[in-house]
Amino acid sequence: MKTKMLLAGVTAGVMFAGSVLASTLDDVRARGKLNCIINTGLAGFAAPDDKGNWTGFDVDFCRAVAAATLGDANKVNYTTATGKTRFTKLAAGEGELLSRNTTWTFSRDVDLSQTFIGVNYYDGQGFMVPKALGVKSAKGLDGASVCIQTGTTTELNLAEFFAGNNIKYNPVPIETNAEAQELYKAGRCDVYTTDASGLYATMMSFDNPSDHMVLPEIVSKEPLGPVVRHGDDQWADIVAWVLRAMMAGEEKGITSKNVKELAAKDNKDKEINRLLGKDPLQGLSKLGLSADWAVNVISQVGNYQESFEKHLFPLTIKRGMNALYRDGGLHYIPPIK
Amino acid sequence: MSEKIYKPGNYPDLPPPPGTVGVYGWIRQNLFSSISNSLLTIISVVLLYYLIDGIIGWFFLDAVFDADSKIACRKIDDGACWAVITRRVGQFVYGFYPEAERWRIDITFLTMFIAFAPLLYPDIPKRKWLLYFSLFYPFFAFVLIMGGYFGLQKIEYSLFGGFMLTVILGVCGIVCSLPLGILLALGRQSNLTVVRTLSVCFIEFMRGVPLITLLFVASSMLNYFLPPGTNFSILVRVIIMFTFFSAAYIAEVIRGGIQAIPKGQYEAADALGMNYWQKTRFITLPQALKISIPGIVNTFIGLYKDTTLVVVIGLLDPLGIGRAALADTKWNGLSTETYLFVALFFFVSCFAMSRYSLWLENKLNTDKK
């Protein structure tokens, strides 16, 4: 078996040795489509609609990169990946961009040789309880039974949080997330814990979402962001600045509705002019993008706020940490000059 | 009390005593033969009534068959919300295959029956001509599904999904693994040391490794051997793994069949001066395969259901499509409906396979009649 695989590898290697590795941007342009790796289905982040079009917060980012590089947000091939296969798919070149609620950690960044280009969603582990329990803070959960997926970082975070606050709890260990939801629904445990975005998605799947609430404490850091392969700085820069352009759009009040209008006139705020291609942006040619890249992104996909409100507000997720710095959040982007 | 005395002779048949025949008699004998039986019957009927009433109510009477979202469903009625299926039936069947090109899948699927007919039913008229079509069919199906030739639009494999993906994986795996399995079974019985050792190693390795591991090898490990950017479709890799895996099992099933043939059969063949291939073709395989039918079909059904494992490597089979549908905020939480629908599909196809195998067994059951 292994020999066979090795043989297959060598044969394919010989066959493809002729093709010299071009830059990622050239590959994408030559193909006319961006290959984007997304989740197999996560409420708010990536899910197909009834017509089979993928939509969601992470999908929007794929579309934004396609809009910037190809001028058309619809020129995306979506490849779905599970948590276990996403990095190998990226490494194997099945996609140029991994936009799949991926937590940025040291070992993923360094050991797996990939480049995390920023954070598009600050997540963190939270707690959900039925309102009938009458608890307003996670510190009031003394003696509660908690449904917890075994062998995950979630389990460790939970233990650390409760030990640090000197609270006792009864863990109800389970194998999968779906099972945890069923147990919670059946009332087998008082508390359900996972990433806050997942809690909101779970809550929406209940028949009476308003009977439950997510407690204010967030006990872990889960910065989620898009990922690209190591080794092509031009491509990493493109992806990074597409994300920043979406946030700059929100910061400067550029929306999908007014972007064409703002791009056509001379604005007082020179940063808007540079972003929208009215004034020259030094170095843009090095990225290989046309002057209207940001106009394409914002007109076809929208700015960060529009994308967030469209996909995550229906899950009753609030901006919180994901607001811009001036609104008390964590998103602070470098100036575009 | 005087008993009637019958003298020897012919008398007309009398009807059985009243109350022992017909519906009434059956009910009395089977359901109300004693007090405890009568009690049990009454309790069961009451329980069944509530159960069936609830099930039919949920499935049909209170169910909503078309609505825009789960919330809209709940506003109409509180039974099952089948709208998640009816609104997405295209996705469940074809995955993300472009809507305008779906006729290609329909044709491939329908012609598949024509291609299989001469293989599955030996008595079919014009069998010889149909067999030529069967030979040609794999190329026909490949071109039609993948596109890229004869002006057909090329379709990316990442758009494949749903029942279509299950059928492609299942049928390819089944069709390729049977011949491979036969060869392996013969190889394992061979007198040639190299052939025998290789067959044994292959079979034991494949049987000793969980299928899910092989799928991870297909999706992840192979990438380390292949240069980046190699477009060796994951679909083909997965089909190869499925084929290898089930071929190993088939080989063992057929080996069992071969060993069940009485030794006299081989000796008779040798006495007739048959060579190895003649012996295999006319003596061994016809008998061995007939014995192995239940085992082979068992393996096929297992393989067919195992195709759902591709969900762990990110391919969207019906279960994956179902999960993706549940991730849509509109349909969030309708897991019962979705999973029941997928289960129904698998039940129908697996049941058909097992019925066919029963039919074939009866047809080939020549020695015990």
Interface residues (C-beta under 8 A of the other chain):
Chain A: M1 M5 L6 A8 G9 V10 A12 G13 F16 A17 S19 L21 D27 N39 T40 G41 L42 A43 G44 A46 A47 P48 D49 D50 G52 N77 Y78 T79 T80 A81 T82 K84 T85 R86 T88 K89 A91 A92 G93 E94 A178 A201 M204 S205 F206 D207 P314 L315
Chain B: R74 R87 R88 G90 Q91 G95 F96 E99 E156 S158 F202 F205 M206 F216 V217 S219 S220 M221 L222 N223 F225 L226 P227 P228 G229 T230 F232 I234 F244 V311 V312 I313 G314 L315 L316 G320 R323 A324 A325 L326 A327 D328 T329 K330 N332 G333 S335
